[in-house]
Amino acid sequence: MDLTEPVLLTPEGLERLKGELEDARQRRIEAAERLKEAFQPGDIEDNPEYEQAKEEVALIDSRIYELEEMIGRAQIIEEKHGSIAEAGSTIEVEDADGRVETYHLVGGVEADPATGRISVDSPVGRALVGKRKGDKISVSAPSGTFELKVKAVL
């Protein structure tokens, strides 16, 4: 995670992160209580409950830090309805076999290719940014290079 770049988020994505942060803070309180209960003076080295609780607190602390950083650097992307593809745009593309896919360009935190939400930093996302209806793109991906035609920027 680059701590200098903005984190592109939709308003809904920002709210999800804020909710996750609140949940993590609550889990942190509960984990700290378990850590306190597991602490037995003089018996720390051979106390698996203490070690497990200590690891849980560390993991939760790490996630809280990560969430706070992302929220602090959030740059909100609104849904875009223009003729040029950019973060927030929904784009219809056609592959060489005539299959049409619809993609919503989002930041990496919200990317979920299975639901059509692709990161502007992914190979396809980078190739689509700045394109218009009718443009053809060539995408270089780990599985090989493939062509797409932009059917619409919705």
ROKEZA-144252 format. One record per residue: residue number from 0; x, y, z of N, C-alpha, C, O, CB in turn. Coordinates in Angstrom, 2 decimals. Glycine has a CB too. Layout:
% ROKEZA-144252
NUM X Y Z X Y Z X Y Z X Y Z X Y Z
...
END
This chain:
% ROKEZA-144252
0 0.85 -1.18 0.00 0.00 0.00 0.00 0.89 1.23 0.00 1.66 1.45 0.93 -0.97 0.01 1.23
1 0.78 2.05 -1.06 1.53 3.30 -1.16 0.83 4.34 -0.30 -0.33 4.66 -0.54 1.66 3.77 -2.64
2 1.53 4.86 0.69 0.92 5.79 1.64 0.87 7.22 1.14 0.54 8.13 1.90 1.66 5.75 2.94
3 1.19 7.46 -0.14 1.14 8.82 -0.66 0.04 9.00 -1.70 -0.41 10.13 -1.92 2.47 9.19 -1.26
4 -0.39 7.92 -2.32 -1.39 8.04 -3.38 -2.80 8.05 -2.79 -3.07 7.42 -1.77 -1.25 6.89 -4.37
5 -3.71 8.78 -3.45 -5.09 8.75 -2.99 -5.70 7.37 -3.19 -5.28 6.62 -4.07 -5.93 9.80 -3.71
6 -6.69 7.05 -2.37 -7.42 5.79 -2.48 -8.75 6.13 -3.13 -9.59 6.81 -2.54 -7.62 5.09 -1.08
7 -8.95 5.65 -4.37 -10.19 5.93 -5.09 -11.32 5.09 -4.53 -11.23 3.86 -4.50 -10.03 5.68 -6.60
8 -12.38 5.75 -4.10 -13.53 5.07 -3.51 -14.82 5.72 -3.97 -14.90 6.94 -4.14 -13.45 5.09 -1.98
9 -15.84 4.90 -4.18 -17.17 5.43 -4.39 -17.70 5.85 -3.02 -17.14 5.43 -2.01 -18.13 4.37 -5.09
10 -18.74 6.66 -2.95 -19.30 7.01 -1.65 -19.71 5.76 -0.85 -19.54 5.71 0.37 -20.50 7.93 -1.82
11 -20.26 4.77 -1.56 -20.66 3.54 -0.88 -19.45 2.78 -0.35 -19.50 2.23 0.75 -21.46 2.64 -1.83
12 -18.38 2.77 -1.12 -17.15 2.10 -0.70 -16.56 2.74 0.54 -16.06 2.05 1.42 -16.14 2.10 -1.82
13 -16.60 4.07 0.60 -16.10 4.78 1.78 -16.94 4.42 3.00 -16.39 4.20 4.08 -16.12 6.30 1.55
14 -18.24 4.35 2.85 -19.10 3.98 3.98 -18.84 2.55 4.43 -18.87 2.26 5.63 -20.58 4.15 3.59
15 -18.58 1.64 3.49 -18.24 0.26 3.86 -16.95 0.22 4.67 -16.86 -0.50 5.66 -18.10 -0.62 2.60
16 -15.94 0.99 4.25 -14.68 1.02 4.99 -14.87 1.61 6.39 -14.29 1.12 7.36 -13.62 1.83 4.22
17 -15.68 2.65 6.50 -15.95 3.24 7.81 -16.65 2.25 8.72 -16.36 2.17 9.92 -16.80 4.52 7.67
18 -17.58 1.48 8.16 -18.28 0.45 8.94 -17.31 -0.64 9.37 -17.37 -1.11 10.51 -19.42 -0.15 8.12
19 -16.43 -1.05 8.47 -15.44 -2.07 8.82 -14.50 -1.55 9.91 -14.10 -2.31 10.80 -14.63 -2.48 7.57
20 -14.15 -0.26 9.85 -13.28 0.32 10.88 -13.96 0.30 12.24 -13.34 -0.05 13.24 -12.90 1.77 10.51
21 -15.23 0.66 12.29 -15.95 0.62 13.56 -16.03 -0.80 14.11 -15.86 -1.02 15.31 -17.37 1.20 13.39
22 -16.29 -1.77 13.22 -16.31 -3.18 13.64 -14.95 -3.61 14.17 -14.86 -4.29 15.19 -16.73 -4.08 12.46
23 -13.88 -3.21 13.48 -12.53 -3.58 13.91 -12.21 -2.97 15.27 -11.58 -3.61 16.11 -11.49 -3.13 12.86
24 -12.63 -1.74 15.48 -12.37 -1.11 16.79 -13.11 -1.85 17.90 -12.58 -1.99 19.00 -12.81 0.38 16.77
25 -14.31 -2.32 17.62 -15.06 -3.09 18.62 -14.38 -4.44 18.87 -14.25 -4.87 20.02 -16.52 -3.31 18.17
26 -13.95 -5.10 17.80 -13.23 -6.37 17.95 -11.94 -6.17 18.74 -11.52 -7.06 19.48 -12.93 -6.99 16.58
27 -11.30 -5.01 18.57 -10.05 -4.70 19.28 -10.30 -4.63 20.78 -9.49 -5.13 21.57 -9.44 -3.37 18.77
28 -11.40 -4.02 21.17 -11.76 -3.92 22.60 -11.96 -5.33 23.17 -11.48 -5.65 24.25 -13.04 -3.06 22.79
29 -12.69 -6.16 22.42 -12.96 -7.53 22.87 -11.67 -8.36 22.94 -11.47 -9.12 23.88 -13.97 -8.20 21.93
30 -10.81 -8.20 21.94 -9.55 -8.95 21.91 -8.63 -8.50 23.04 -7.93 -9.33 23.62 -8.84 -8.76 20.55
31 -8.62 -7.22 23.36 -7.79 -6.72 24.46 -8.28 -7.30 25.79 -7.48 -7.58 26.68 -7.81 -5.18 24.51
32 -9.58 -7.47 25.91 -10.13 -8.06 27.13 -9.70 -9.53 27.23 -9.35 -10.00 28.32 -11.68 -7.94 27.15
33 -9.74 -10.26 26.11 -9.29 -11.65 26.12 -7.79 -11.74 26.46 -7.35 -12.65 27.15 -9.57 -12.32 24.77
34 -7.03 -10.79 25.95 -5.60 -10.74 26.24 -5.37 -10.52 27.73 -4.53 -11.17 28.35 -4.91 -9.63 25.43
35 -6.13 -9.61 28.30 -6.02 -9.32 29.73 -6.38 -10.55 30.56 -5.72 -10.86 31.55 -6.93 -8.12 30.11
36 -7.44 -11.25 30.15 -7.87 -12.45 30.87 -6.87 -13.60 30.75 -6.71 -14.39 31.67 -9.24 -12.91 30.37
37 -6.19 -13.68 29.59 -5.25 -14.78 29.36 -3.90 -14.54 30.04 -3.12 -15.47 30.21 -5.04 -14.97 27.86
38 -3.63 -13.32 30.42 -2.34 -13.00 31.04 -2.25 -13.60 32.43 -3.08 -13.34 33.31 -2.12 -11.47 31.10
39 -1.23 -14.41 32.61 -0.95 -15.01 33.92 0.50 -14.69 34.25 1.40 -15.23 33.59 -1.23 -16.57 33.94
40 0.76 -13.85 35.23 2.15 -13.49 35.55 3.02 -14.73 35.73 2.62 -15.68 36.41 2.19 -12.62 36.81
41 4.21 -14.71 35.12 5.15 -15.80 35.25 4.87 -16.97 34.34 5.66 -17.91 34.29 5.17 -16.27 36.64
42 3.76 -16.95 33.61 3.37 -18.09 32.79 3.16 -17.68 31.33 2.45 -18.36 30.59 2.08 -18.73 33.34
43 3.78 -16.59 30.91 3.54 -16.06 29.57 4.12 -16.96 28.49 3.50 -17.14 27.45 4.14 -14.66 29.45
44 5.30 -17.52 28.71 5.96 -18.30 27.67 5.20 -19.57 27.30 5.22 -19.98 26.14 7.35 -18.66 28.12
45 4.55 -20.20 28.26 3.83 -21.45 27.99 2.32 -21.26 28.07 1.60 -22.13 28.56 4.26 -22.54 28.97
46 1.85 -20.13 27.58 0.44 -19.82 27.67 -0.11 -19.60 26.26 -0.06 -18.48 25.75 0.20 -18.57 28.57
47 -0.64 -20.66 25.62 -1.12 -20.52 24.24 -2.29 -19.54 24.10 -2.42 -18.87 23.07 -1.54 -21.86 23.71
48 -3.14 -19.44 25.13 -4.26 -18.50 25.05 -3.74 -17.06 25.00 -4.27 -16.23 24.26 -5.21 -18.67 26.26
49 -2.71 -16.80 25.79 -2.10 -15.46 25.80 -1.48 -15.15 24.44 -1.67 -14.06 23.90 -1.04 -15.34 26.92
50 -0.73 -16.11 23.89 -0.08 -15.91 22.58 -1.12 -15.70 21.48 -0.95 -14.83 20.62 0.81 -17.12 22.23
51 -2.18 -16.48 21.52 -3.23 -16.34 20.51 -3.91 -14.98 20.63 -4.16 -14.31 19.62 -4.27 -17.47 20.65
52 -4.21 -14.56 21.84 -4.85 -13.26 22.05 -3.92 -12.13 21.62 -4.37 -11.14 21.04 -5.26 -13.08 23.53
53 -2.64 -12.27 21.91 -1.66 -11.25 21.53 -1.59 -11.13 20.00 -1.56 -10.02 19.47 -0.25 -11.59 22.11
54 -1.58 -12.26 19.30 -1.56 -12.25 17.83 -2.83 -11.64 17.27 -2.78 -10.89 16.29 -1.39 -13.67 17.29
55 -3.96 -11.94 17.88 -5.23 -11.39 17.41 -5.24 -9.87 17.55 -5.67 -9.17 16.63 -6.41 -11.99 18.20
56 -4.76 -9.36 18.68 -4.69 -7.91 18.89 -3.79 -7.28 17.83 -4.13 -6.23 17.28 -4.17 -7.59 20.32
57 -2.65 -7.90 17.56 -1.73 -7.35 16.56 -2.37 -7.32 15.17 -2.21 -6.33 14.45 -0.43 -8.17 16.53
58 -3.08 -8.38 14.80 -3.73 -8.42 13.49 -4.82 -7.34 13.38 -4.93 -6.66 12.36 -4.35 -9.80 13.23
59 -5.59 -7.20 14.43 -6.66 -6.20 14.42 -6.06 -4.80 14.38 -6.54 -3.93 13.65 -7.58 -6.35 15.65
60 -5.00 -4.57 15.16 -4.34 -3.26 15.15 -3.83 -2.93 13.75 -3.95 -1.79 13.30 -3.17 -3.24 16.15
61 -3.27 -3.92 13.06 -2.77 -3.72 11.71 -3.90 -3.34 10.76 -3.74 -2.44 9.94 -2.05 -4.98 11.22
62 -5.03 -4.04 10.87 -6.17 -3.73 9.99 -6.74 -2.35 10.30 -7.12 -1.62 9.38 -7.26 -4.80 10.14
63 -6.82 -1.99 11.57 -7.31 -0.66 11.94 -6.43 0.41 11.32 -6.93 1.38 10.75 -7.36 -0.50 13.48
64 -5.12 0.23 11.43 -4.18 1.19 10.84 -4.40 1.30 9.33 -4.47 2.41 8.79 -2.73 0.78 11.13
65 -4.52 0.15 8.67 -4.72 0.15 7.22 -6.02 0.85 6.83 -6.04 1.64 5.88 -4.73 -1.29 6.69
66 -7.09 0.57 7.55 -8.38 1.22 7.26 -8.32 2.72 7.50 -8.83 3.49 6.70 -9.49 0.60 8.13
67 -7.70 3.13 8.59 -7.57 4.57 8.88 -6.78 5.27 7.78 -7.13 6.38 7.37 -6.89 4.79 10.25
68 -5.72 4.63 7.31 -4.92 5.20 6.22 -5.74 5.34 4.94 -5.71 6.39 4.29 -3.68 4.33 5.95
69 -6.47 4.29 4.59 -7.27 4.34 3.36 -8.35 5.41 3.46 -8.56 6.17 2.51 -7.92 2.96 3.08
70 -9.03 5.47 4.59 -10.08 6.48 4.77 -9.48 7.89 4.74 -10.07 8.80 4.17 -10.84 6.24 6.09
71 -8.33 8.05 5.36 -7.67 9.36 5.39 -7.22 9.84 4.02 -7.12 11.04 3.79 -6.49 9.31 6.31
72 -6.94 8.92 3.11 -6.49 9.28 1.77 -7.57 9.10 0.72 -7.29 9.13 -0.48 -5.27 8.46 1.39
73 -8.80 8.90 1.16 -9.91 8.63 0.23 -10.13 9.80 -0.72 -10.19 10.96 -0.31 -11.19 8.33 1.00
74 -10.27 9.47 -1.97 -10.68 10.43 -2.99 -11.96 9.86 -3.58 -11.95 8.79 -4.19 -9.55 10.67 -4.10
75 -13.05 10.57 -3.38 -14.36 10.06 -3.80 -14.51 10.16 -5.31 -14.27 11.21 -5.92 -15.50 10.82 -3.10
76 -14.91 9.04 -5.91 -15.22 9.04 -7.34 -16.73 8.86 -7.47 -17.31 7.89 -6.97 -14.43 7.90 -8.10
77 -17.32 9.77 -8.14 -18.76 9.71 -8.39 -18.99 8.94 -9.68 -18.10 8.81 -10.52 -19.38 11.14 -8.48
78 -20.19 8.43 -9.83 -20.56 7.75 -11.06 -20.50 8.77 -12.19 -21.05 9.87 -12.08 -21.98 7.11 -10.95
79 -19.83 8.40 -13.27 -19.66 9.30 -14.41 -20.52 8.84 -15.57 -20.64 7.65 -15.84 -18.17 9.37 -14.84
80 -21.13 9.81 -16.25 -21.96 9.52 -17.42 -21.53 10.40 -18.57 -22.33 11.17 -19.11 -23.47 9.72 -17.10
81 -20.28 10.31 -18.95 -19.77 11.11 -20.06 -19.45 10.23 -21.24 -19.84 9.06 -21.28 -18.53 11.89 -19.64
82 -18.75 10.80 -22.20 -18.41 10.02 -23.39 -17.01 9.44 -23.31 -16.62 8.65 -24.17 -18.54 10.89 -24.62
83 -16.24 9.82 -22.29 -14.87 9.32 -22.12 -14.81 8.47 -20.86 -15.27 8.89 -19.80 -13.85 10.48 -22.05
84 -14.24 7.27 -20.97 -14.13 6.36 -19.83 -13.14 6.91 -18.80 -12.04 7.33 -19.14 -13.69 4.96 -20.30
85 -13.55 6.89 -17.53 -12.70 7.32 -16.42 -13.21 6.63 -15.16 -14.24 5.96 -15.18 -12.70 8.88 -16.27
86 -12.50 6.80 -14.06 -12.94 6.23 -12.80 -14.37 6.68 -12.53 -14.66 7.87 -12.57 -12.00 6.65 -11.63
87 -15.25 5.73 -12.26 -16.66 6.02 -12.03 -17.53 5.71 -13.24 -18.75 5.66 -13.12 -16.83 7.45 -11.66
88 -16.91 5.49 -14.40 -17.66 5.20 -15.62 -18.07 3.73 -15.67 -17.42 2.86 -15.09 -16.84 5.56 -16.86
89 -19.16 3.49 -16.39 -19.57 2.13 -16.74 -19.37 2.01 -18.23 -19.82 2.85 -19.01 -21.06 1.82 -16.31
90 -18.67 0.94 -18.64 -18.30 0.76 -20.03 -18.74 -0.60 -20.51 -18.58 -1.60 -19.81 -16.78 0.93 -20.21
91 -19.30 -0.64 -21.71 -19.65 -1.89 -22.36 -18.58 -2.18 -23.40 -18.25 -1.32 -24.22 -21.08 -1.82 -23.02
92 -18.02 -3.39 -23.35 -16.99 -3.77 -24.31 -17.39 -5.08 -24.99 -18.15 -5.88 -24.44 -15.61 -3.91 -23.62
93 -16.85 -5.28 -26.19 -17.09 -6.51 -26.93 -15.74 -7.16 -27.23 -14.81 -6.49 -27.67 -17.89 -6.24 -28.24
94 -15.66 -8.46 -27.00 -14.40 -9.16 -27.29 -14.43 -9.70 -28.72 -15.42 -9.53 -29.43 -14.16 -10.32 -26.28
95 -13.35 -10.35 -29.11 -13.21 -10.84 -30.49 -14.27 -11.88 -30.86 -14.58 -12.07 -32.03 -11.83 -11.43 -30.69
96 -14.83 -12.57 -29.85 -15.86 -13.57 -30.10 -17.27 -12.99 -30.10 -18.24 -13.73 -30.24 -15.77 -14.65 -29.07
97 -17.39 -11.68 -29.95 -18.69 -11.03 -29.95 -19.38 -10.99 -28.59 -20.51 -10.52 -28.49 -19.57 -11.71 -30.90
98 -18.71 -11.47 -27.55 -19.30 -11.41 -26.20 -19.19 -9.99 -25.67 -18.15 -9.34 -25.78 -18.60 -12.42 -25.23
99 -20.29 -9.52 -25.09 -20.34 -8.17 -24.53 -20.26 -8.27 -23.01 -20.98 -9.05 -22.39 -21.64 -7.42 -24.98
100 -19.38 -7.47 -22.44 -19.22 -7.38 -20.99 -19.43 -5.94 -20.57 -19.15 -5.01 -21.33 -17.82 -7.89 -20.54
101 -19.93 -5.75 -19.37 -20.08 -4.41 -18.81 -19.17 -4.29 -17.60 -19.20 -5.14 -16.70 -21.56 -4.12 -18.43
102 -18.37 -3.23 -17.58 -17.44 -2.98 -16.49 -17.72 -1.63 -15.85 -18.05 -0.66 -16.54 -15.99 -3.05 -16.98
103 -17.59 -1.59 -14.55 -17.66 -0.32 -13.81 -16.26 -0.05 -13.30 -15.70 -0.87 -12.56 -18.73 -0.37 -12.62
104 -15.67 1.08 -13.70 -14.30 1.40 -13.30 -14.27 1.99 -11.90 -14.86 3.04 -11.65 -13.66 2.37 -14.31
105 -13.57 1.31 -11.00 -13.48 1.73 -9.60 -12.02 1.70 -9.16 -11.14 1.31 -9.92 -14.35 0.82 -8.68
106 -11.77 2.13 -7.94 -10.44 2.03 -7.37 -10.15 0.60 -6.95 -11.06 -0.22 -6.85 -10.29 2.97 -6.17
107 -8.88 0.31 -6.71 -8.46 -1.04 -6.39 -9.11 -1.63 -5.16 -9.33 -2.85 -5.10 -7.01 -1.07 -6.22
108 -9.43 -0.81 -4.16 -10.04 -1.29 -2.92 -11.41 -1.91 -3.18 -11.79 -2.86 -2.50 -10.16 -0.15 -1.91
109 -12.13 -1.37 -4.15 -13.49 -1.84 -4.42 -13.59 -2.82 -5.59 -14.68 -3.30 -5.90 -14.38 -0.67 -4.68
110 -12.47 -3.11 -6.22 -12.50 -3.98 -7.39 -13.05 -5.36 -7.04 -12.69 -5.95 -6.02 -11.10 -4.11 -8.00
111 -13.93 -5.85 -7.89 -14.50 -7.19 -7.77 -14.86 -7.66 -9.17 -16.00 -7.54 -9.60 -15.77 -7.20 -6.81
112 -13.86 -8.19 -9.89 -14.09 -8.57 -11.30 -15.29 -9.49 -11.50 -15.92 -9.44 -12.56 -12.87 -9.23 -11.85
113 -15.60 -10.33 -10.54 -16.73 -11.25 -10.68 -18.05 -10.51 -10.83 -19.00 -11.04 -11.41 -16.80 -12.20 -9.49
114 -18.12 -9.29 -10.30 -19.35 -8.50 -10.42 -19.20 -7.35 -11.42 -20.06 -6.48 -11.49 -19.74 -7.94 -9.06
115 -18.12 -7.36 -12.21 -17.92 -6.33 -13.23 -17.29 -5.05 -12.73 -17.19 -4.08 -13.48 -19.22 -6.01 -13.84
116 -16.86 -5.02 -11.48 -16.20 -3.83 -10.92 -14.70 -4.04 -11.06 -14.10 -4.82 -10.32 -16.62 -3.58 -9.41
117 -14.09 -3.32 -12.01 -12.66 -3.51 -12.24 -11.89 -2.25 -11.86 -12.39 -1.13 -12.00 -12.38 -3.88 -13.71
118 -10.69 -2.46 -11.39 -9.84 -1.36 -10.96 -9.32 -0.58 -12.16 -8.99 -1.16 -13.19 -8.68 -1.88 -10.11
119 -9.23 0.73 -12.00 -8.63 1.56 -13.04 -7.15 1.25 -13.18 -6.52 1.65 -14.16 -8.83 3.06 -12.73
120 -6.57 0.54 -12.20 -5.16 0.17 -12.24 -4.93 -1.23 -12.80 -3.78 -1.64 -12.96 -4.58 0.26 -10.86
121 -6.00 -1.97 -13.11 -5.86 -3.30 -13.70 -5.48 -3.14 -15.17 -5.63 -2.06 -15.72 -7.19 -4.14 -13.54
122 -4.99 -4.21 -15.80 -4.65 -4.09 -17.24 -5.82 -3.61 -18.09 -5.65 -2.73 -18.94 -4.17 -5.44 -17.76
123 -7.01 -4.17 -17.89 -8.17 -3.74 -18.67 -8.57 -2.31 -18.29 -8.85 -1.50 -19.17 -9.37 -4.71 -18.45
124 -8.59 -2.01 -17.00 -8.95 -0.67 -16.55 -8.04 0.39 -17.12 -8.50 1.42 -17.61 -8.93 -0.61 -15.04
125 -6.72 0.15 -17.05 -5.76 1.12 -17.60 -5.98 1.33 -19.09 -5.88 2.45 -19.59 -4.31 0.66 -17.33
126 -6.27 0.24 -19.80 -6.48 0.33 -21.25 -7.76 1.09 -21.59 -7.84 1.73 -22.64 -6.52 -1.06 -21.87
127 -8.76 1.01 -20.72 -10.05 1.66 -20.99 -10.07 3.15 -20.67 -10.77 3.92 -21.33 -11.14 0.96 -20.21
128 -9.32 3.57 -19.66 -9.34 4.98 -19.25 -8.97 5.87 -20.44 -7.95 5.67 -21.09 -8.36 5.23 -18.06
129 -9.83 6.85 -20.69 -9.61 7.81 -21.78 -10.21 7.38 -23.11 -10.13 8.12 -24.08 -8.15 8.03 -21.95
130 -10.80 6.20 -23.16 -11.36 5.71 -24.42 -12.82 6.13 -24.59 -13.50 6.47 -23.62 -11.24 4.18 -24.49
131 -13.27 6.09 -25.86 -14.64 6.47 -26.22 -15.30 5.31 -26.97 -14.66 4.34 -27.35 -14.65 7.76 -27.09
132 -16.60 5.46 -27.17 -17.35 4.48 -27.96 -16.67 4.33 -29.32 -16.32 5.31 -29.97 -18.85 4.92 -28.13
133 -16.50 3.06 -29.73 -15.88 2.76 -31.02 -14.38 2.50 -30.94 -13.82 1.89 -31.85 -16.14 3.88 -31.95
134 -13.72 2.96 -29.87 -12.29 2.73 -29.74 -12.00 1.25 -29.54 -12.78 0.52 -28.92 -11.71 3.54 -28.57
135 -10.88 0.82 -30.08 -10.42 -0.54 -29.88 -9.18 -0.48 -28.99 -8.35 0.42 -29.11 -10.12 -1.26 -31.24
136 -9.09 -1.46 -28.08 -7.95 -1.50 -27.18 -7.31 -2.88 -27.24 -7.96 -3.88 -27.52 -8.37 -1.15 -25.74
137 -6.05 -2.89 -26.97 -5.30 -4.13 -26.86 -4.85 -4.23 -25.41 -4.22 -3.31 -24.88 -4.09 -4.18 -27.87
138 -5.18 -5.35 -24.77 -4.87 -5.52 -23.36 -3.84 -6.62 -23.20 -4.01 -7.74 -23.69 -6.15 -5.86 -22.54
139 -2.78 -6.29 -22.52 -1.74 -7.28 -22.24 -1.95 -7.75 -20.81 -1.79 -6.99 -19.86 -0.29 -6.68 -22.44
140 -2.31 -9.02 -20.67 -2.59 -9.61 -19.36 -1.73 -10.85 -19.19 -1.16 -11.35 -20.16 -4.10 -9.95 -19.20
141 -1.64 -11.37 -17.96 -0.84 -12.57 -17.74 -1.24 -13.75 -18.64 -0.41 -14.57 -19.00 -0.96 -12.99 -16.30
142 -2.53 -13.81 -19.00 -3.00 -14.92 -19.86 -2.72 -14.67 -21.33 -2.95 -15.55 -22.16 -4.48 -15.14 -19.66
143 -2.21 -13.49 -21.67 -1.90 -13.16 -23.06 -2.53 -11.83 -23.45 -3.16 -11.15 -22.64 -2.39 -14.27 -23.99
144 -2.35 -11.48 -24.70 -2.90 -10.22 -25.21 -4.24 -10.49 -25.88 -4.40 -11.48 -26.58 -1.92 -9.54 -26.20
145 -5.19 -9.58 -25.64 -6.49 -9.71 -26.29 -7.02 -8.33 -26.66 -6.59 -7.31 -26.11 -7.50 -10.46 -25.37
146 -7.96 -8.32 -27.58 -8.54 -7.08 -28.11 -9.95 -6.90 -27.58 -10.70 -7.87 -27.42 -8.54 -7.08 -29.66
147 -10.31 -5.66 -27.31 -11.67 -5.29 -26.94 -12.08 -4.06 -27.72 -11.26 -3.21 -28.05 -11.79 -5.04 -25.40
148 -13.37 -3.98 -28.01 -13.92 -2.78 -28.66 -14.88 -2.14 -27.68 -15.72 -2.83 -27.09 -14.64 -3.13 -30.03
149 -14.77 -0.83 -27.50 -15.66 -0.11 -26.60 -16.99 0.08 -27.33 -17.07 0.80 -28.32 -15.04 1.27 -26.16
150 -18.04 -0.57 -26.81 -19.38 -0.46 -27.40 -20.10 0.80 -26.91 -20.82 1.44 -27.67 -20.21 -1.71 -27.05
151 -19.89 1.13 -25.62 -20.56 2.29 -25.06 -19.87 2.73 -23.77 -19.33 1.91 -23.03 -22.06 1.98 -24.81
152 -19.90 4.01 -23.53 -19.52 4.56 -22.23 -20.83 5.09 -21.66 -21.37 6.09 -22.12 -18.37 5.71 -22.34
153 -21.33 4.38 -20.65 -22.67 4.67 -20.14 -22.67 5.70 -19.04 -23.72 6.04 -18.51 -23.31 3.40 -19.65
END
